[in-house]
Amino acid sequence: MKKFIYSTMFFVLMLLAGNLAFAQQPQFKVLALYSTDVESDHVDFAMDAMKFYGKMAKEKNFVFDTTSNWGDLNDDKLKDYQVVVWLNEFPHNQAQRSAFENFMNNGGAWLGFHVSGYNDKYTKWPWFVNFLGATFYNNNWPPLPAKMIVDDNTHPVTKSLGKSYVAPINEWYGWKPNPRDSKDIKVLVTLDPANYPLGKKDIIRDGDIPVVWTNTKYKMLYMNMGHGDLIFTSPQQNQMFEDALLWLAAKK
């Protein structure tokens, strides 16, 4: 009888240990890339973003690794991650670009902030132009808060938002072509025209300017927020940042 009891207890303990080990496995792994030799306001944002997502990773049980070595954009490194985040920069050489293309074409997920979406005639990366669905056109200066229109507040990324909200101080980018013109782009948040004229030195006077969108052919999301140390001062916007990463990690 004692043998049976001890065997049963041992089995239960092993089962509990196994369940505990299973529960402690991270849900997914994120690799966030940033640079320290870029505009200081972009560095400030990256530092705040790493604190924000680092704290979230502990609460939500996922891995959030960071690196300032863009050489980590390689096939061998990326195979261990489900999501890549560009905080304040973008790859500059073909090896890094090719590795990222492979990652995305094979089902990886990407979250890009602000200058990570920058591209113009000098960057010469046509794949990324199609991927993002837009090319940088203009910006306002100095950075200012702005009212946002939420195009779709039923989407998992924007479900916590109302029909509009005021985003903290940021430098806002205009795009040409407009990402909304692409059949593959779904715009989630737009700069409210009520903000115009926006800026003092560099002024955005008109135009339809998407701020948050996804290319439905990929597991990706671009957010124009990312300039300065006040981006994470809006609880509403912070919830969107959190929902965005969780959506990308879970998106099939």
C-alpha positions as CSV (number, residue, x, y, z in Angstrom):
1,M,0.0,0.0,0.0
2,K,2.8,2.4,1.0
3,K,4.5,1.7,-2.3
4,F,1.4,2.6,-4.2
5,I,1.0,5.8,-2.2
6,Y,4.6,6.8,-2.7
7,S,4.4,6.0,-6.4
8,T,1.3,8.0,-6.8
9,M,2.8,11.0,-4.9
10,F,5.9,10.8,-7.1
11,F,3.8,10.7,-10.2
12,V,1.8,13.8,-9.1
13,L,5.0,15.7,-8.2
14,M,6.5,14.9,-11.5
15,L,3.3,16.0,-13.3
16,L,3.2,19.3,-11.3
17,A,6.9,19.9,-12.1
18,G,6.3,19.3,-15.8
19,N,3.3,21.6,-15.8
20,L,5.3,24.3,-14.0
21,A,8.2,24.0,-16.5
22,F,5.7,24.1,-19.4
23,A,4.0,27.2,-17.9
24,Q,7.4,29.0,-17.6
25,Q,8.3,28.5,-21.3
26,P,8.1,31.9,-23.0
27,Q,5.2,32.5,-25.3
28,F,7.4,33.9,-28.0
29,K,10.7,35.7,-28.6
30,V,11.3,39.3,-29.8
31,L,14.5,40.8,-31.1
32,A,14.6,44.6,-30.9
33,L,17.3,46.5,-32.8
34,Y,18.4,50.1,-32.2
35,S,21.3,52.4,-32.8
36,T,23.0,54.9,-30.4
37,D,24.8,57.0,-33.1
38,V,21.6,58.4,-34.5
39,E,19.5,61.6,-33.7
40,S,19.4,62.0,-29.9
41,D,15.6,62.1,-29.8
42,H,15.5,58.8,-31.6
43,V,17.9,57.3,-29.0
44,D,15.7,58.7,-26.2
45,F,12.7,56.9,-27.7
46,A,14.6,53.6,-28.1
47,M,15.6,53.6,-24.5
48,D,12.1,54.3,-23.3
49,A,10.7,51.6,-25.7
50,M,13.1,49.0,-24.4
51,K,12.0,49.8,-20.8
52,F,8.4,49.6,-21.8
53,Y,8.6,46.3,-23.7
54,G,11.1,44.8,-21.2
55,K,8.6,45.3,-18.4
56,M,5.8,44.0,-20.5
57,A,7.9,40.9,-21.4
58,K,8.1,40.0,-17.7
59,E,4.4,40.5,-17.1
60,K,3.3,38.6,-20.3
61,N,6.0,35.9,-20.2
62,F,7.9,36.4,-23.5
63,V,11.5,37.1,-24.3
64,F,12.5,40.6,-25.3
65,D,16.1,40.7,-26.4
66,T,17.8,43.9,-27.6
67,T,20.8,44.6,-29.7
68,S,22.6,47.6,-31.3
69,N,24.5,45.3,-33.6
70,W,22.6,45.4,-36.9
71,G,24.8,42.5,-38.1
72,D,22.4,40.4,-35.9
73,L,20.0,40.7,-38.8
74,N,21.2,37.4,-40.3
75,D,19.4,34.1,-41.0
76,D,21.1,32.2,-38.2
77,K,20.2,34.7,-35.5
78,L,16.7,35.4,-36.7
79,K,15.6,31.7,-36.8
80,D,15.3,31.9,-33.0
81,Y,12.8,34.8,-33.0
82,Q,9.2,35.2,-34.0
83,V,9.1,39.1,-34.0
84,V,11.7,41.7,-35.0
85,V,11.3,45.3,-33.9
86,W,13.2,48.3,-35.4
87,L,13.2,51.0,-32.8
88,N,15.2,53.9,-34.4
89,E,17.1,52.7,-37.4
90,F,17.0,50.3,-40.4
91,P,19.5,48.0,-42.1
92,H,22.0,49.6,-44.5
93,N,23.7,46.8,-46.3
94,Q,22.4,44.1,-48.6
95,A,23.3,41.2,-46.3
96,Q,21.1,42.6,-43.5
97,R,18.3,43.5,-46.0
98,S,18.3,40.1,-47.5
99,A,18.1,38.4,-44.1
100,F,15.2,40.5,-43.2
101,E,13.4,39.8,-46.5
102,N,13.9,36.1,-45.9
103,F,12.6,36.4,-42.3
104,M,9.4,38.2,-43.4
105,N,8.8,36.0,-46.5
106,N,9.0,33.0,-44.3
107,G,6.3,34.1,-41.8
108,G,8.3,36.3,-39.4
109,A,6.7,39.4,-37.9
110,W,7.9,43.0,-37.8
111,L,7.1,46.1,-35.8
112,G,8.6,49.3,-37.0
113,F,8.6,52.7,-35.3
114,H,9.1,56.2,-36.8
115,V,12.4,56.5,-38.7
116,S,12.5,52.7,-39.2
117,G,10.1,53.3,-42.1
118,Y,12.2,56.1,-43.7
119,N,13.0,55.5,-47.3
120,D,13.6,57.8,-50.3
121,K,15.4,57.8,-53.6
122,Y,18.7,57.4,-51.9
123,T,18.0,54.2,-49.8
124,K,17.4,52.2,-53.0
125,W,15.5,49.3,-51.5
126,P,12.5,48.6,-53.7
127,W,11.4,45.5,-51.8
128,F,11.0,47.6,-48.6
129,V,9.0,50.3,-50.5
130,N,6.5,47.7,-51.6
131,F,6.6,46.1,-48.1
132,L,5.9,49.4,-46.4
133,G,3.6,50.7,-49.1
134,A,5.0,54.2,-49.0
135,T,7.9,56.5,-49.4
136,F,8.9,59.4,-47.1
137,Y,7.7,62.7,-48.4
138,N,7.7,65.4,-45.7
139,N,7.5,66.1,-42.0
140,N,6.5,68.8,-39.5
141,W,9.0,70.6,-37.2
142,P,9.2,71.1,-34.3
143,P,7.6,67.9,-32.9
144,L,4.1,68.5,-31.7
145,P,1.2,66.6,-30.1
146,A,-1.5,65.8,-32.6
147,K,-5.1,64.5,-32.8
148,M,-5.5,61.1,-34.3
149,I,-8.4,59.6,-36.1
150,V,-8.8,55.9,-35.4
151,D,-9.9,54.4,-38.7
152,D,-10.8,51.0,-37.2
153,N,-11.2,50.5,-33.5
154,T,-12.3,46.9,-33.9
155,H,-8.9,45.8,-35.0
156,P,-6.8,43.9,-32.3
157,V,-4.2,46.7,-32.5
158,T,-6.6,49.6,-32.0
159,K,-9.4,47.9,-30.0
160,S,-8.5,49.9,-26.8
161,L,-8.9,53.3,-28.6
162,G,-12.0,55.3,-29.2
163,K,-12.7,57.0,-32.5
164,S,-10.0,59.6,-31.8
165,Y,-7.3,60.5,-29.3
166,V,-4.5,63.0,-28.9
167,A,-1.0,61.5,-29.3
168,P,1.9,63.0,-27.4
169,I,4.6,65.1,-29.0
170,N,6.1,63.5,-32.1
171,E,7.6,64.4,-35.5
172,W,5.0,63.4,-38.0
173,Y,5.8,62.1,-41.5
174,G,3.9,62.5,-44.7
175,W,4.1,59.9,-47.5
176,K,4.1,59.8,-51.2
177,P,2.8,57.5,-52.5
178,N,0.1,57.4,-49.9
179,P,0.1,53.9,-48.3
180,R,-3.7,53.9,-48.4
181,D,-3.5,53.8,-52.2
182,S,-2.1,50.2,-52.0
183,K,-4.7,47.4,-52.1
184,D,-2.6,45.5,-49.6
185,I,-2.4,48.2,-46.9
186,K,-4.9,48.5,-44.1
187,V,-4.7,51.9,-42.3
188,L,-5.6,51.9,-38.6
189,V,-4.8,55.4,-37.5
190,T,-4.6,58.7,-39.4
191,L,-3.5,62.2,-38.7
192,D,-6.6,64.3,-38.2
193,P,-6.7,67.2,-40.8
194,A,-7.9,69.4,-37.9
195,N,-4.3,69.6,-36.9
196,Y,-3.3,71.6,-40.1
197,P,-1.3,73.6,-40.4
198,L,1.0,71.4,-38.3
199,G,4.5,72.8,-37.5
200,K,6.3,76.1,-37.4
201,K,9.6,75.7,-39.3
202,D,8.5,72.8,-41.4
203,I,4.7,72.8,-41.9
204,I,2.3,70.1,-43.0
205,R,-0.6,72.1,-44.5
206,D,-2.8,69.4,-45.9
207,G,-3.1,65.8,-47.1
208,D,-4.2,62.4,-46.0
209,I,-1.5,61.1,-43.7
210,P,-1.7,57.6,-42.3
211,V,0.1,57.0,-39.0
212,V,-0.4,53.4,-38.2
213,W,-0.9,50.6,-40.8
214,T,-0.3,47.1,-41.8
215,N,0.5,45.4,-45.1
216,T,-1.9,42.5,-45.1
217,K,0.4,40.3,-47.1
218,Y,2.8,40.1,-44.1
219,K,2.8,40.0,-40.4
220,M,3.9,43.6,-40.0
221,L,2.9,46.9,-38.5
222,Y,4.3,50.4,-38.9
223,M,3.8,53.1,-36.4
224,N,5.0,56.7,-37.0
225,M,5.4,57.4,-33.3
226,G,9.0,57.3,-32.1
227,H,10.6,60.8,-31.7
228,G,11.6,62.0,-28.3
229,D,11.1,61.0,-24.6
230,L,7.4,61.7,-24.3
231,I,6.0,59.0,-26.6
232,F,5.1,56.7,-23.7
233,T,3.2,59.3,-21.7
234,S,-0.3,58.4,-23.1
235,P,-2.0,55.4,-21.4
236,Q,-4.2,55.0,-24.4
237,Q,-1.3,54.9,-26.9
238,N,0.7,52.7,-24.6
239,Q,-2.1,50.1,-24.7
240,M,-2.0,50.2,-28.5
241,F,1.8,49.6,-28.4
242,E,1.2,46.6,-26.1
243,D,-1.7,45.2,-28.2
244,A,0.4,45.7,-31.4
245,L,3.2,43.4,-30.2
246,L,0.8,40.7,-28.9
247,W,-1.2,40.8,-32.2
248,L,2.0,40.4,-34.3
249,A,3.2,37.5,-32.1
250,A,-0.1,35.7,-32.4
251,K,-1.1,36.6,-36.0
252,K,-1.3,33.6,-38.3
